[in-house]
Amino acid sequence: MLFLFFLACDKGNDSVARETPTISFLEPADDAKVAVGDLQLSIVVDSFTLHDPAKHNEGQPEGYIEVGWSNGTASDELETGSTTPTIDIPAAGSWTITAELYFADGDEITEDFPDYVPAQVTVTAK
């Protein structure tokens, strides 16, 4: 009987390491040729739950994606809970597009997941 009581009180506190979230671009491919204007992205996120950046749920591996794009002189960014956001490439040339995961409270996830690597692609807009 004492054994069953001990098991009930334990509540499974075995520490299980959380998987490091990953993020990558499905589209556009690195070195892709794209048109100036609206560019729909396709991003793959694993081991991390996305939701609206305005919502907060601290302590869980969930949050949003910050997408940034720059050509060295112009840049912009977007916070999104979607894996298919559309960005505006305003001019021809080479653009670097990055996607990085943030916790719902706005903290970078690198403190909790030091092996995390943001996604990046370079495209040429014509």
Secondary structure, DSSP 4 states (H G I P E B T S, - for coil): -HHHHHHHHHTT----PPPPPEEEEEESPTTEEE-SEEEE-EEEEES-EE--TT---TTSSEEEEEEEEE-SS-EEEEEES-SS-EEEE-SSEEEEEEEEEEETTS-BGGGT-TT---EEEEEEE-
